[in-house]
Amino acid sequence: MKYFEWGKQHEKTIMLLPGTCCNVKSNFSQVIPLLAKHYRVIGVDYDGFDGKGTEFSDMLTITRKIERFIAKKLNGSVHIVYGSSLGGSFVGLLVQRNRIHIDHAVIGSSDFDQRGTVSAWLQTQLLGGAFYKMLRKGQMPQWMLKLSEKKMGKEATQKYAAMISSISDAMQTVSKKSMKQQFYSDLVTPLGEQIKADGTAVHIFYALQMGEKYRDRYLLHFADPDIIEQDYGHEELLFFYPEEWVKEIRKCC
């Protein structure tokens, strides 16, 4: 695991947790300079995605490592933790386990898709391998381009394709094993229902274009979440409208 720090040492802390197959710089590079004007910013690179030759183990092991860092380096408390996509699963686990304190737990476009072990293994073999190949090459396959255009339109698809191309360099040090472990472990690690922790507000950036079923999942897993609707696709606000994303963070937190 690697931890990075930017911004104002004595301001409130925001911790950034990347999504699937991302490190903190590929996931948050556009918003880090903006956040650093207001916060002490700490970014996390998970095992297997930190360029140190490590392998990703499982969601709970990584969660425990994040907890230990917060306990040791931040006196057990952090103002904001933002989890992008898969990173939102870590946010949910941190709130559920309640080993450290978070004032504002923010979940960005997470799908919270959960499967049994057999189904998760099959999905990992089919989709995980394709996802890994796409990120290594930095190029979306034609079937994915067509699906994306149908759901989000041509302009948004072109933006995502350019983003995938830009982060492919970061994937060159990531093993297929780490990628599949991350994909599989996220699917099989259970997240409870009606999760809450004293003094923690849960905010969910809900990308409406993902579909209505995700609202139901958010309401299932969290007690009284602050669901912030955004008429975008998956993490589109974060990736392509960084100034607006930072405004949303400051507004809700």
C-alpha positions as CSV (number, residue, x, y, z in Angstrom):
1,M,0.0,0.0,0.0
2,K,1.1,3.5,-0.7
3,Y,-0.2,6.7,0.7
4,F,0.2,10.2,-0.8
5,E,-0.4,13.6,0.7
6,W,-1.2,17.0,-0.7
7,G,-2.7,20.3,0.4
8,K,-2.9,22.0,3.8
9,Q,-1.4,20.1,6.7
10,H,-3.6,21.7,9.3
11,E,-6.9,21.7,7.4
12,K,-9.6,19.0,7.6
13,T,-8.6,15.7,5.9
14,I,-10.2,14.1,2.8
15,M,-9.1,10.6,1.9
16,L,-9.5,9.4,-1.7
17,L,-10.1,5.7,-2.4
18,P,-9.7,4.7,-6.1
19,G,-12.0,2.4,-8.2
20,T,-11.4,-0.8,-10.0
21,C,-7.9,-1.2,-11.4
22,C,-7.1,2.4,-10.7
23,N,-4.5,4.1,-8.5
24,V,-5.2,7.4,-6.9
25,K,-3.5,9.6,-9.5
26,S,-5.3,7.9,-12.5
27,N,-8.6,8.2,-10.6
28,F,-8.3,11.6,-9.0
29,S,-5.6,13.6,-10.8
30,Q,-8.0,16.4,-12.0
31,V,-9.5,17.0,-8.6
32,I,-6.5,16.7,-6.3
33,P,-5.1,20.3,-7.0
34,L,-8.6,21.7,-6.5
35,L,-9.1,19.8,-3.2
36,A,-5.6,20.7,-2.0
37,K,-6.7,24.4,-1.8
38,H,-9.2,23.6,1.0
39,Y,-8.1,20.2,2.6
40,R,-5.3,18.0,3.6
41,V,-5.7,15.4,0.9
42,I,-4.6,11.8,1.4
43,G,-4.7,9.3,-1.5
44,V,-4.4,5.5,-1.3
45,D,-2.9,3.0,-3.7
46,Y,-4.0,-0.5,-2.9
47,D,-1.7,-3.5,-2.8
48,G,-1.3,-4.7,-6.4
49,F,-1.8,-1.2,-7.7
50,D,1.0,0.6,-5.9
51,G,3.9,-0.2,-8.3
52,K,5.7,-2.1,-5.6
53,G,5.3,-5.6,-7.0
54,T,2.7,-6.5,-4.5
55,E,-0.5,-8.4,-5.2
56,F,-4.1,-7.5,-4.2
57,S,-5.4,-9.9,-1.6
58,D,-9.0,-9.2,-0.6
59,M,-11.3,-6.4,0.3
60,L,-11.2,-7.0,4.1
61,T,-7.4,-7.1,4.3
62,I,-7.2,-3.8,2.4
63,T,-9.9,-2.3,4.6
64,R,-8.0,-3.3,7.8
65,K,-4.8,-1.6,6.4
66,I,-6.7,1.6,5.7
67,E,-8.2,1.5,9.3
68,R,-4.7,1.0,10.7
69,F,-3.4,4.0,8.8
70,I,-6.3,6.2,10.0
71,A,-5.8,5.0,13.6
72,K,-2.0,5.6,13.6
73,K,-1.6,8.7,11.3
74,L,-4.9,10.5,11.8
75,N,-5.7,9.7,15.4
76,G,-8.5,7.4,14.4
77,S,-10.7,10.0,12.7
78,V,-11.0,11.5,9.2
79,H,-13.4,14.3,8.1
80,I,-14.2,12.9,4.6
81,V,-13.6,9.6,2.9
82,Y,-14.5,9.5,-0.8
83,G,-14.7,6.1,-2.5
84,S,-14.9,6.1,-6.3
85,S,-16.8,3.0,-7.7
86,L,-15.1,0.0,-6.1
87,G,-13.7,2.5,-3.6
88,G,-17.2,3.0,-2.4
89,S,-17.3,-0.6,-1.3
90,F,-14.3,0.2,1.0
91,V,-16.2,3.2,2.4
92,G,-19.2,1.0,3.1
93,L,-17.0,-1.6,4.9
94,L,-15.3,1.2,6.9
95,V,-18.7,2.5,8.1
96,Q,-20.0,-1.0,8.8
97,R,-17.0,-2.1,10.8
98,N,-16.9,1.2,12.8
99,R,-13.3,0.8,13.9
100,I,-12.4,4.4,13.1
101,H,-14.5,7.6,12.8
102,I,-15.6,9.2,9.6
103,D,-17.6,12.5,9.6
104,H,-18.7,12.2,6.0
105,A,-18.6,8.9,4.1
106,V,-19.1,9.7,0.4
107,I,-19.8,6.9,-2.1
108,G,-19.3,7.7,-5.8
109,S,-21.3,5.7,-8.4
110,S,-20.7,2.4,-6.6
111,D,-22.9,-0.5,-7.9
112,F,-22.6,-2.8,-4.8
113,D,-23.0,-5.8,-7.1
114,Q,-22.8,-8.9,-5.0
115,R,-22.6,-12.6,-6.1
116,G,-22.2,-16.1,-4.8
117,T,-18.8,-17.6,-5.2
118,V,-19.6,-19.6,-8.4
119,S,-21.3,-16.7,-10.1
120,A,-18.5,-14.3,-9.0
121,W,-15.9,-16.6,-10.4
122,L,-17.6,-16.9,-13.7
123,Q,-18.1,-13.1,-13.9
124,T,-14.5,-12.6,-13.0
125,Q,-13.3,-14.9,-15.8
126,L,-15.6,-13.4,-18.4
127,L,-15.7,-9.7,-17.6
128,G,-12.6,-9.4,-15.5
129,G,-10.3,-10.7,-18.2
130,A,-11.8,-8.4,-20.8
131,F,-11.6,-5.4,-18.5
132,Y,-7.9,-6.1,-17.8
133,K,-7.1,-6.5,-21.5
134,M,-8.9,-3.2,-22.2
135,L,-7.0,-1.2,-19.6
136,R,-3.7,-2.7,-20.6
137,K,-4.2,-1.8,-24.2
138,G,-5.9,1.5,-23.3
139,Q,-8.6,0.8,-25.9
140,M,-12.3,0.0,-25.4
141,P,-13.5,-2.9,-27.5
142,Q,-16.2,-2.3,-30.1
143,W,-19.0,-4.0,-28.2
144,M,-18.3,-1.8,-25.2
145,L,-18.2,1.3,-27.3
146,K,-21.6,0.5,-28.8
147,L,-23.1,-0.4,-25.4
148,S,-21.8,2.9,-23.9
149,E,-23.0,5.0,-26.8
150,K,-26.5,3.4,-26.4
151,K,-26.6,4.2,-22.7
152,M,-24.7,7.5,-22.5
153,G,-24.4,8.9,-26.0
154,K,-21.5,9.4,-28.3
155,E,-19.9,12.4,-26.6
156,A,-19.7,10.8,-23.2
157,T,-18.4,7.6,-24.7
158,Q,-15.6,9.4,-26.5
159,K,-14.6,11.0,-23.1
160,Y,-14.5,7.6,-21.4
161,A,-12.5,6.1,-24.3
162,A,-9.9,8.9,-24.0
163,M,-9.7,8.5,-20.2
164,I,-9.1,4.8,-20.6
165,S,-6.3,5.5,-23.0
166,S,-4.7,8.0,-20.6
167,I,-4.6,5.6,-17.7
168,S,-3.2,2.6,-19.5
169,D,0.4,3.4,-18.5
170,A,-0.6,2.9,-14.8
171,M,-1.9,-0.6,-15.6
172,Q,1.4,-1.8,-17.0
173,T,2.7,-2.7,-13.5
174,V,-0.6,-4.4,-12.5
175,S,-0.8,-8.2,-12.7
176,K,-3.8,-10.0,-14.0
177,K,-3.9,-11.9,-10.7
178,S,-4.3,-8.6,-8.8
179,M,-7.0,-7.3,-11.1
180,K,-9.0,-10.6,-10.9
181,Q,-8.6,-10.8,-7.1
182,Q,-9.9,-7.2,-6.8
183,F,-12.8,-7.9,-9.1
184,Y,-13.7,-11.2,-7.5
185,S,-13.3,-10.1,-3.9
186,D,-15.5,-7.1,-4.4
187,L,-18.3,-9.4,-5.6
188,V,-18.2,-11.9,-2.8
189,T,-17.5,-9.6,0.2
190,P,-20.8,-9.0,1.9
191,L,-22.1,-5.6,2.8
192,G,-24.7,-5.4,5.5
193,E,-28.2,-3.8,5.4
194,Q,-29.2,-0.5,7.0
195,I,-25.6,0.3,7.9
196,K,-25.0,3.4,10.1
197,A,-22.4,4.7,12.6
198,D,-22.8,7.4,15.2
199,G,-21.7,10.8,14.0
200,T,-21.2,9.6,10.4
201,A,-23.2,11.0,7.5
202,V,-23.3,8.8,4.4
203,H,-23.6,10.7,1.1
204,I,-24.1,8.9,-2.2
205,F,-23.3,10.4,-5.6
206,Y,-26.0,8.6,-7.6
207,A,-25.4,8.7,-11.3
208,L,-28.9,8.4,-12.6
209,Q,-27.9,7.0,-16.0
210,M,-26.7,3.9,-14.2
211,G,-30.3,2.9,-13.6
212,E,-33.0,2.9,-11.0
213,K,-32.0,-0.4,-9.3
214,Y,-29.0,1.3,-7.8
215,R,-31.2,3.6,-5.7
216,D,-32.8,0.5,-4.2
217,R,-29.4,-0.9,-3.4
218,Y,-28.3,2.3,-1.6
219,L,-31.5,2.4,0.4
220,L,-31.0,-1.3,1.3
221,H,-27.4,-1.0,2.5
222,F,-27.5,2.3,4.3
223,A,-29.8,3.8,6.9
224,D,-31.1,7.2,5.8
225,P,-28.4,8.0,3.2
226,D,-28.1,11.4,1.6
227,I,-28.6,10.4,-2.0
228,I,-27.3,13.2,-4.3
229,E,-28.8,12.7,-7.8
230,Q,-26.6,13.5,-10.8
231,D,-27.8,13.2,-14.3
232,Y,-24.6,11.6,-15.5
233,G,-23.1,8.2,-16.2
234,H,-20.8,6.3,-13.9
235,E,-18.5,8.8,-12.2
236,E,-18.9,11.2,-15.1
237,L,-19.0,14.2,-12.9
238,L,-15.7,13.3,-11.2
239,F,-13.9,12.4,-14.4
240,F,-15.0,15.2,-16.7
241,Y,-16.4,18.0,-14.6
242,P,-13.8,18.3,-11.7
243,E,-14.8,21.8,-10.6
244,E,-18.4,20.8,-10.3
245,W,-17.5,17.7,-8.4
246,V,-15.4,19.6,-5.9
247,K,-18.4,22.0,-5.4
248,E,-20.6,19.0,-4.6
249,I,-18.1,17.6,-2.1
250,R,-17.9,20.9,-0.3
251,K,-21.6,21.4,-0.4
252,C,-22.5,18.0,1.1
253,C,-19.6,17.9,3.6
